[in-house]
Amino acid sequence: MNKKIPGVPLSVKPLEPNGSRELSLIAFRLLTQGKLAHQRLDVQLKVFNYRLRDVTNNEHPR
């Protein structure tokens, strides 16, 4: 479970008790890639959440 992943310190724990360190690795890389990448991801997440809300909210179709 706690196997060494190249480029990730062992201090990076899984995000959940039974979570994978691969997901933690993704989060770790995102956190260490700097503010610009973080802002870009934030925008993508907002767009994704907006589209998801749009799809699941049948009361207000486009």
Backbone as XML, in Angstrom:
<?xml version="1.0"?>
<chain id="A" units="angstrom">
  <residue number="1" name="MET">
    <atom name="N" x="0.826" y="-1.208" z="0.000"/>
    <atom name="CA" x="0.000" y="0.000" z="0.000"/>
    <atom name="C" x="0.861" y="1.260" z="0.000"/>
  </residue>
  <residue number="2" name="ASN">
    <atom name="N" x="1.889" y="1.230" z="0.848"/>
    <atom name="CA" x="2.721" y="2.419" z="0.992"/>
    <atom name="C" x="3.990" y="2.303" z="0.156"/>
  </residue>
  <residue number="3" name="LYS">
    <atom name="N" x="3.864" y="1.734" z="-1.033"/>
    <atom name="CA" x="5.040" y="1.552" z="-1.876"/>
    <atom name="C" x="5.560" y="2.895" z="-2.377"/>
  </residue>
  <residue number="4" name="LYS">
    <atom name="N" x="6.864" y="2.919" z="-2.641"/>
    <atom name="CA" x="7.506" y="4.161" z="-3.071"/>
    <atom name="C" x="7.129" y="4.456" z="-4.513"/>
  </residue>
  <residue number="5" name="ILE">
    <atom name="N" x="6.668" y="5.675" z="-4.747"/>
    <atom name="CA" x="6.381" y="6.134" z="-6.098"/>
    <atom name="C" x="7.448" y="7.164" z="-6.455"/>
  </residue>
  <residue number="6" name="PRO">
    <atom name="N" x="8.095" y="7.012" z="-7.612"/>
    <atom name="CA" x="9.153" y="7.948" z="-7.985"/>
    <atom name="C" x="8.663" y="9.390" z="-7.972"/>
  </residue>
  <residue number="7" name="GLY">
    <atom name="N" x="9.422" y="10.261" z="-7.332"/>
    <atom name="CA" x="9.087" y="11.669" z="-7.307"/>
    <atom name="C" x="8.099" y="12.067" z="-6.232"/>
  </residue>
  <residue number="8" name="VAL">
    <atom name="N" x="7.647" y="11.098" z="-5.429"/>
    <atom name="CA" x="6.682" y="11.422" z="-4.377"/>
    <atom name="C" x="7.253" y="11.021" z="-3.035"/>
  </residue>
  <residue number="9" name="PRO">
    <atom name="N" x="7.387" y="11.965" z="-2.119"/>
    <atom name="CA" x="7.872" y="11.601" z="-0.788"/>
    <atom name="C" x="6.883" y="10.677" z="-0.087"/>
  </residue>
  <residue number="10" name="LEU">
    <atom name="N" x="7.394" y="9.798" z="0.761"/>
    <atom name="CA" x="6.516" y="8.887" z="1.492"/>
    <atom name="C" x="5.607" y="9.637" z="2.448"/>
  </residue>
  <residue number="11" name="SER">
    <atom name="N" x="5.897" y="10.915" z="2.692"/>
    <atom name="CA" x="5.030" y="11.710" z="3.565"/>
    <atom name="C" x="3.696" y="12.033" z="2.890"/>
  </residue>
  <residue number="12" name="VAL">
    <atom name="N" x="3.617" y="11.839" z="1.557"/>
    <atom name="CA" x="2.346" y="12.056" z="0.864"/>
    <atom name="C" x="1.459" y="10.856" z="1.144"/>
  </residue>
  <residue number="13" name="LYS">
    <atom name="N" x="0.434" y="11.085" z="1.950"/>
    <atom name="CA" x="-0.459" y="9.999" z="2.355"/>
    <atom name="C" x="-1.645" y="9.914" z="1.401"/>
  </residue>
  <residue number="14" name="PRO">
    <atom name="N" x="-2.308" y="8.759" z="1.354"/>
    <atom name="CA" x="-3.540" y="8.659" z="0.571"/>
    <atom name="C" x="-4.556" y="9.690" z="1.042"/>
  </residue>
  <residue number="15" name="LEU">
    <atom name="N" x="-5.389" y="10.157" z="0.124"/>
    <atom name="CA" x="-6.378" y="11.171" z="0.461"/>
    <atom name="C" x="-7.468" y="10.588" z="1.366"/>
  </residue>
  <residue number="16" name="GLU">
    <atom name="N" x="-7.702" y="9.294" z="1.279"/>
    <atom name="CA" x="-8.672" y="8.607" z="2.121"/>
    <atom name="C" x="-7.967" y="7.415" z="2.752"/>
  </residue>
  <residue number="17" name="PRO">
    <atom name="N" x="-8.504" y="6.886" z="3.849"/>
    <atom name="CA" x="-7.833" y="5.766" z="4.529"/>
    <atom name="C" x="-7.520" y="4.599" z="3.597"/>
  </residue>
  <residue number="18" name="ASN">
    <atom name="N" x="-8.442" y="4.273" z="2.702"/>
    <atom name="CA" x="-8.205" y="3.167" z="1.769"/>
    <atom name="C" x="-7.891" y="3.676" z="0.364"/>
  </residue>
  <residue number="19" name="GLY">
    <atom name="N" x="-7.555" y="4.959" z="0.273"/>
    <atom name="CA" x="-7.302" y="5.548" z="-1.029"/>
    <atom name="C" x="-5.964" y="5.110" z="-1.615"/>
  </residue>
  <residue number="20" name="SER">
    <atom name="N" x="-5.779" y="5.390" z="-2.885"/>
    <atom name="CA" x="-4.532" y="4.995" z="-3.528"/>
    <atom name="C" x="-3.530" y="6.136" z="-3.479"/>
  </residue>
  <residue number="21" name="ARG">
    <atom name="N" x="-2.257" y="5.792" z="-3.372"/>
    <atom name="CA" x="-1.218" y="6.821" z="-3.390"/>
    <atom name="C" x="-1.073" y="7.408" z="-4.794"/>
  </residue>
  <residue number="22" name="GLU">
    <atom name="N" x="-1.591" y="6.705" z="-5.805"/>
    <atom name="CA" x="-1.551" y="7.262" z="-7.157"/>
    <atom name="C" x="-2.398" y="8.539" z="-7.216"/>
  </residue>
  <residue number="23" name="LEU">
    <atom name="N" x="-3.579" y="8.507" z="-6.578"/>
    <atom name="CA" x="-4.396" y="9.722" z="-6.529"/>
    <atom name="C" x="-3.704" y="10.805" z="-5.722"/>
  </residue>
  <residue number="24" name="SER">
    <atom name="N" x="-3.052" y="10.395" z="-4.635"/>
    <atom name="CA" x="-2.302" y="11.365" z="-3.841"/>
    <atom name="C" x="-1.176" y="11.970" z="-4.674"/>
  </residue>
  <residue number="25" name="LEU">
    <atom name="N" x="-0.576" y="11.152" z="-5.518"/>
    <atom name="CA" x="0.488" y="11.623" z="-6.404"/>
    <atom name="C" x="-0.045" y="12.704" z="-7.338"/>
  </residue>
  <residue number="26" name="ILE">
    <atom name="N" x="-1.224" y="12.469" z="-7.895"/>
    <atom name="CA" x="-1.822" y="13.471" z="-8.785"/>
    <atom name="C" x="-2.031" y="14.777" z="-8.028"/>
  </residue>
  <residue number="27" name="ALA">
    <atom name="N" x="-2.586" y="14.669" z="-6.825"/>
    <atom name="CA" x="-2.818" y="15.869" z="-6.024"/>
    <atom name="C" x="-1.492" y="16.548" z="-5.676"/>
  </residue>
  <residue number="28" name="PHE">
    <atom name="N" x="-0.481" y="15.740" z="-5.332"/>
    <atom name="CA" x="0.827" y="16.287" z="-4.974"/>
    <atom name="C" x="1.431" y="17.041" z="-6.161"/>
  </residue>
  <residue number="29" name="ARG">
    <atom name="N" x="1.358" y="16.458" z="-7.335"/>
    <atom name="CA" x="1.907" y="17.129" z="-8.523"/>
    <atom name="C" x="1.160" y="18.421" z="-8.812"/>
  </residue>
  <residue number="30" name="LEU">
    <atom name="N" x="-0.175" y="18.377" z="-8.667"/>
    <atom name="CA" x="-0.944" y="19.598" z="-8.895"/>
    <atom name="C" x="-0.534" y="20.692" z="-7.919"/>
  </residue>
  <residue number="31" name="LEU">
    <atom name="N" x="-0.316" y="20.303" z="-6.662"/>
    <atom name="CA" x="0.041" y="21.284" z="-5.647"/>
    <atom name="C" x="1.432" y="21.848" z="-5.873"/>
  </residue>
  <residue number="32" name="THR">
    <atom name="N" x="2.308" y="21.087" z="-6.530"/>
    <atom name="CA" x="3.682" y="21.538" z="-6.687"/>
    <atom name="C" x="3.949" y="22.137" z="-8.069"/>
  </residue>
  <residue number="33" name="GLN">
    <atom name="N" x="2.941" y="22.208" z="-8.912"/>
    <atom name="CA" x="3.170" y="22.741" z="-10.263"/>
    <atom name="C" x="2.978" y="24.248" z="-10.339"/>
  </residue>
  <residue number="34" name="GLY">
    <atom name="N" x="2.634" y="24.868" z="-9.225"/>
    <atom name="CA" x="2.564" y="26.318" z="-9.212"/>
    <atom name="C" x="1.166" y="26.868" z="-9.401"/>
  </residue>
  <residue number="35" name="LYS">
    <atom name="N" x="1.086" y="28.169" z="-9.221"/>
    <atom name="CA" x="-0.196" y="28.857" z="-9.166"/>
    <atom name="C" x="-0.920" y="28.834" z="-10.514"/>
  </residue>
  <residue number="36" name="LEU">
    <atom name="N" x="-0.177" y="28.981" z="-11.608"/>
    <atom name="CA" x="-0.823" y="29.042" z="-12.921"/>
    <atom name="C" x="-1.569" y="27.747" z="-13.227"/>
  </residue>
  <residue number="37" name="ALA">
    <atom name="N" x="-0.900" y="26.622" z="-12.987"/>
    <atom name="CA" x="-1.541" y="25.337" z="-13.235"/>
    <atom name="C" x="-2.752" y="25.174" z="-12.323"/>
  </residue>
  <residue number="38" name="HIS">
    <atom name="N" x="-2.635" y="25.644" z="-11.095"/>
    <atom name="CA" x="-3.746" y="25.550" z="-10.146"/>
    <atom name="C" x="-4.941" y="26.360" z="-10.640"/>
  </residue>
  <residue number="39" name="GLN">
    <atom name="N" x="-4.672" y="27.572" z="-11.136"/>
    <atom name="CA" x="-5.762" y="28.408" z="-11.633"/>
    <atom name="C" x="-6.423" y="27.765" z="-12.845"/>
  </residue>
  <residue number="40" name="ARG">
    <atom name="N" x="-5.622" y="27.181" z="-13.731"/>
    <atom name="CA" x="-6.162" y="26.533" z="-14.918"/>
    <atom name="C" x="-7.055" y="25.360" z="-14.515"/>
  </residue>
  <residue number="41" name="LEU">
    <atom name="N" x="-6.585" y="24.561" z="-13.553"/>
    <atom name="CA" x="-7.379" y="23.438" z="-13.071"/>
    <atom name="C" x="-8.670" y="23.937" z="-12.438"/>
  </residue>
  <residue number="42" name="ASP">
    <atom name="N" x="-8.582" y="25.021" z="-11.669"/>
    <atom name="CA" x="-9.746" y="25.588" z="-11.004"/>
    <atom name="C" x="-10.798" y="25.988" z="-12.034"/>
  </residue>
  <residue number="43" name="VAL">
    <atom name="N" x="-10.348" y="26.621" z="-13.120"/>
    <atom name="CA" x="-11.274" y="27.015" z="-14.181"/>
    <atom name="C" x="-11.912" y="25.782" z="-14.807"/>
  </residue>
  <residue number="44" name="GLN">
    <atom name="N" x="-11.105" y="24.754" z="-15.083"/>
    <atom name="CA" x="-11.638" y="23.534" z="-15.673"/>
    <atom name="C" x="-12.663" y="22.881" z="-14.762"/>
  </residue>
  <residue number="45" name="LEU">
    <atom name="N" x="-12.381" y="22.869" z="-13.446"/>
    <atom name="CA" x="-13.322" y="22.293" z="-12.496"/>
    <atom name="C" x="-14.623" y="23.079" z="-12.465"/>
  </residue>
  <residue number="46" name="LYS">
    <atom name="N" x="-14.535" y="24.402" z="-12.523"/>
    <atom name="CA" x="-15.746" y="25.223" z="-12.514"/>
    <atom name="C" x="-16.578" y="24.960" z="-13.757"/>
  </residue>
  <residue number="47" name="VAL">
    <atom name="N" x="-15.923" y="24.865" z="-14.904"/>
    <atom name="CA" x="-16.644" y="24.575" z="-16.147"/>
    <atom name="C" x="-17.282" y="23.200" z="-16.071"/>
  </residue>
  <residue number="48" name="PHE">
    <atom name="N" x="-16.516" y="22.220" z="-15.564"/>
    <atom name="CA" x="-17.039" y="20.863" z="-15.446"/>
    <atom name="C" x="-18.240" y="20.827" z="-14.505"/>
  </residue>
  <residue number="49" name="ASN">
    <atom name="N" x="-18.123" y="21.476" z="-13.350"/>
    <atom name="CA" x="-19.222" y="21.497" z="-12.384"/>
    <atom name="C" x="-20.445" y="22.188" z="-12.962"/>
  </residue>
  <residue number="50" name="TYR">
    <atom name="N" x="-20.226" y="23.244" z="-13.727"/>
    <atom name="CA" x="-21.338" y="23.965" z="-14.354"/>
    <atom name="C" x="-22.055" y="23.057" z="-15.346"/>
  </residue>
  <residue number="51" name="ARG">
    <atom name="N" x="-21.270" y="22.357" z="-16.177"/>
    <atom name="CA" x="-21.875" y="21.455" z="-17.149"/>
    <atom name="C" x="-22.594" y="20.307" z="-16.472"/>
  </residue>
  <residue number="52" name="LEU">
    <atom name="N" x="-21.975" y="19.794" z="-15.388"/>
    <atom name="CA" x="-22.590" y="18.696" z="-14.650"/>
    <atom name="C" x="-23.923" y="19.148" z="-14.056"/>
  </residue>
  <residue number="53" name="ARG">
    <atom name="N" x="-23.947" y="20.333" z="-13.476"/>
    <atom name="CA" x="-25.176" y="20.883" z="-12.909"/>
    <atom name="C" x="-26.210" y="21.072" z="-14.018"/>
  </residue>
  <residue number="54" name="ASP">
    <atom name="N" x="-25.748" y="21.529" z="-15.165"/>
    <atom name="CA" x="-26.629" y="21.765" z="-16.298"/>
    <atom name="C" x="-27.282" y="20.458" z="-16.747"/>
  </residue>
  <residue number="55" name="VAL">
    <atom name="N" x="-26.495" y="19.381" z="-16.760"/>
    <atom name="CA" x="-27.005" y="18.087" z="-17.212"/>
    <atom name="C" x="-27.968" y="17.490" z="-16.187"/>
  </residue>
  <residue number="56" name="THR">
    <atom name="N" x="-27.653" y="17.662" z="-14.900"/>
    <atom name="CA" x="-28.448" y="17.003" z="-13.865"/>
    <atom name="C" x="-29.651" y="17.824" z="-13.432"/>
  </residue>
  <residue number="57" name="ASN">
    <atom name="N" x="-29.684" y="19.101" z="-13.794"/>
    <atom name="CA" x="-30.780" y="19.957" z="-13.371"/>
    <atom name="C" x="-31.788" y="20.065" z="-14.518"/>
  </residue>
  <residue number="58" name="ASN">
    <atom name="N" x="-32.767" y="19.157" z="-14.521"/>
    <atom name="CA" x="-33.712" y="19.097" z="-15.629"/>
    <atom name="C" x="-34.738" y="20.218" z="-15.596"/>
  </residue>
  <residue number="59" name="GLU">
    <atom name="N" x="-34.810" y="20.951" z="-14.493"/>
    <atom name="CA" x="-35.780" y="22.033" z="-14.390"/>
    <atom name="C" x="-35.364" y="23.235" z="-15.223"/>
  </residue>
  <residue number="60" name="HIS">
    <atom name="N" x="-34.061" y="23.355" z="-15.494"/>
    <atom name="CA" x="-33.577" y="24.499" z="-16.255"/>
    <atom name="C" x="-32.732" y="24.035" z="-17.434"/>
  </residue>
  <residue number="61" name="PRO">
    <atom name="N" x="-33.350" y="23.401" z="-18.427"/>
    <atom name="CA" x="-32.565" y="22.966" z="-19.594"/>
    <atom name="C" x="-32.118" y="24.170" z="-20.408"/>
  </residue>
  <residue number="62" name="ARG">
    <atom name="N" x="-31.034" y="23.976" z="-21.142"/>
    <atom name="CA" x="-30.563" y="25.065" z="-22.000"/>
    <atom name="C" x="-31.445" y="25.184" z="-23.218"/>
  </residue>
</chain>
